[in-house]
């Protein structure tokens, strides 16, 4: 069954701690994305990657880091520099930026909360 | 500066009636538009899309209309069903390499029976 998997579903972070959210896809998609959802804020782009070993900052990249060592995986690290990390994090993938193929497939999300 | 705006945070409709969700955009480079539906604590799911070369796209109960001159699109759901109750996000993208979808803030649709 092809899909995009995020783990864990719920994550708690202590002050000053880095945490990493996992995102894996077996759709053979080239592009992967991280969005953050806050109440009343919609989905805001954190980072995205169009190809392995390359990624770009989105609108709210400060306090976050990513890596794209494998096509299937795009982990997001929420660093201690992110002062307001509590949010619902969504990972997505797509076949790429070819016209007509921009449709994103989303994972089920990770709810991050600060203790 | 918001490039994709959904100015109505919520919409309430009776079952069987039409739901109209609106979306405005400011970036004239956007040429591909999508609507996503999202239930609480789940990822959004793709609903329907439209390219800028069209002004209407229909899929079952869902129709998206695009008015390029007004930079406005709308999603019509007819007839509305209680299961349609969810948050609907409008998203847009420019046909340029290296860009990503930009989402609006969403509209919460409540369909009562």
Interface residues (C-beta under 8 A of the other chain):
Chain A: X4 X6 X33 X35 X40 X41 X42 X43 X44 X45 X48 X50 X56 X58 X88 X90 X92 X97 X99 X100 X102 X103 X104 X105 X106 X107 X108 X109 X111
Chain B: X6 X9 X32 X34 X36 X41 X42 X43 X44 X45 X46 X49 X51 X89 X91 X93 X95 X96 X97 X98 X99 X100 X101 X102 X103 X104 X105 X106
